Structures are given as C-alpha cells and as structure tokens.
C-alpha cells in the first residue's frame, strides 16, 4: 500500500490577516501542500519547500506516467472572494525549460481529477507569465465549459502528463 505523501509548509512570518487583496503574493501568504500521484497508485516522486533569499517555492522530482500516474504539484486552498473581478493568474517562475501547468479548482470541480488547466513554459531565467482565466481548459466533460473564477477553491502548480524531470522555482503568484 502506498502512503500519501503530503507536506504542508507555511511561510508564517509573512501571513497576513483578513482576506487577500489582488496585490498579495500567494506564495508568501498561503499555506501550500505537496501532492504526488502516489495518492492514486502512481509512482512519481518529488518534493517541495521554500528556499532562497526571496522565499521561492521549489517543486522538483521525477514525473512518471507508469501505473496511471503522471503528476507532482504544490497546491493551496483559496477563498472565492479572492478572484472577484479579476482577469487571471500572474506567476513569476524560473525552471528547467519544461512545460508546467496551473490547475484551478472551483465549484464545478467536484471530483479530485476535475480542474481547469493552463500550460506555461518555465525557462531557466526568471519570467513573469500571465494566464487569463479565459485560457483555462476543463479536464472533464462533466464540468462547465467556461470556468467561473468567482468560485475558486484551490490553485496548484503542477508538473504533469508525461515522463520528465521537474524543477521549478515559483517566486510570486498573484491574481490580477
């Protein structure tokens, strides 16, 4: 039997009271969990944690599609009021020139494998990427075609869908 690998880490010194404003960096104001496909029998391995002077989240490991797997991720829970009137997700990243995803779950995401996804490339230099909510695609035919960002429940940065070595630093995530 495989054991659920979940690590919860918080940058407690920077947690702000009350609701989040659009200018808040979610990397520094939220609790994050590491989750791998081992929760459903997959064999991907990795880790996540804070590092560096700028307190970036590093997600690294090996993504394997063996045994119906194929992901490692860091995820945070969010309140629906966080995204009211906003256009999308802005993420500041540096990686290993691989494709990663942002997965958003909302009230249409009732089952664990239901989410809305948008891909991005994480080059080996720091970049800021904007992912408009209108570009997020549903993962299941049972979900609404157009994502409602007003009912956002969680956000994940995910190494997903193919066999590869993941290594990404996430310095900033904002809802714009």
N, C-alpha and C positions, 0 to 999 in steps of 0.2 A: 504494500500500500504506500502510495506516495504521500508525502507530507506537504501541506500547504505552506508555501514559503511567502510569508508576508512580513515585511519590515516596515514599521511606522517610524518616521523621523520627522522632527519638527525643529525649525529654527526659532525657538521660543523667544529669544530676545527681541525679535522683530515682529511678533504677532501683535496686531493692532486690535483694539476693542471695537465693537459695533460692526456694522455692515461694511462691505468693501466698496471703495469708490473705483471708478474706471482707471484711475492712475496708479492703483496699487499693483505692486509686483507680486503675483500669486506664488511665485517661487518662495518668497520670503514671508508671506502672510498666511500660508496654508499648511496644514499637516499633509504629508504625502505618504503613500503606501507603495511598496514594490510588490508586483504580482507577476507570476510567470504561468505559462501554460500547464505547469505541473498540477494546477488545481483541477484539471480535467484529463490528466493522464499523459500530457506531453512531456518532453524531455529537454526543453530549453533551459539554460542556466544563465544566471546573471546576478547583478547586484545593483543597488542604487544608494546614494548617500550624498551629503553635502561636502563640498571641498573647495579649496582655494580662498583667496582673499575676498573675492566678490561673492562668495557663498553660492556657487552654482550647484545644481543637481547633476551628478554624473550617473547615467544609466549605461551599463556595459554588460556584455555577456555574449553568449552564443545562442542564436535563434535556430531552432531545428523544427522542420515540419514532420519529423518522424512521429509515429503514434498519434496522428491527427493533431499535432501541436502547431506551434508557429508564432509565439509572441513572448516578449518580456515588456513590462511597462512600469511607469510611475503614474499614480493617479491620485487625485484629490477630490473630495466632495465639495459641492458648491451650492449656494442658495439660489433660487430662481430670480431673486431681485438683482443679482449680480449683473445680468446681461440685458436688463430692460433698456430699450432704446439704443443698443449698441450694434455695431456692424460686423464684428468678427473678433478673432483671436490674433494678437500680435505676440510673436515669440522670438527671443534672441538666443541663438544657438551657435554651437561650433561642434563639428563632428568629424567623421571619418569618410566623408564624401559618399554617404549612403542615403537611401530614402527612408524616412520615418513618417509616422502618422500622428495626427492629433485625433483622438476619439472623444466625442462628446456624447454623454447620455442625458436624456431628458425624460419627460413623462411618457413619450412614445416607446422608450427603451425599457420594456418590462422584463425581458429575459436577459441573462448575463451576456449572451452573444449578440445583443442588439445595441447598436450605437450608430452615430453619424461620424464619418471619417473624411479627413482631408490630408493629402500627402504633401511632403516638403523634402527638399534636399538639404542635408546638413553638411556644408563644405568644411574644409579644415581651417577656415578663418571665421571670426565672429561675424554674423549677419543677423539682420532683423527681417523677419518674414511676416507678412500679413495674410491671414487666411479668413476671407469673408465667410460669414455664416452661409451665404447662398451657394458656396462651393462645396459644402459638406454633403456627402452622399450617404444614403441609408444602407445598412448592412442586411436588412431583411425586408422581404415583400410585405410583411405584416405591419410595417411601420408607415407613418405618414411620409409622403414623398418629400415635402418641404419641412425642414427642421424648425421647430419653434424654440428660439433661444431664450424665451421668457420662462420656460420650464426646465432650464438647465439643472442637472443634478450632479454631474461629475465631469471632469476633464482628465484625460490621460495622454501622455506622450508615450508612443508605442513603437518598438522595433517589431515588425510584423510581416508575416505572409510568405517568407522564403528563407532558405538556409543562408545565414551570413553572420559575421561578427559585428555586433553593435557596440558603438562607443560614441556617446553624445553628451555634451555639456549643455545644460539649459540655464541661462543666466537670468532670463526675465520672461514672464508670461503676463500679458495684460489683456483685458477685454477693452476693445476700442470702439 
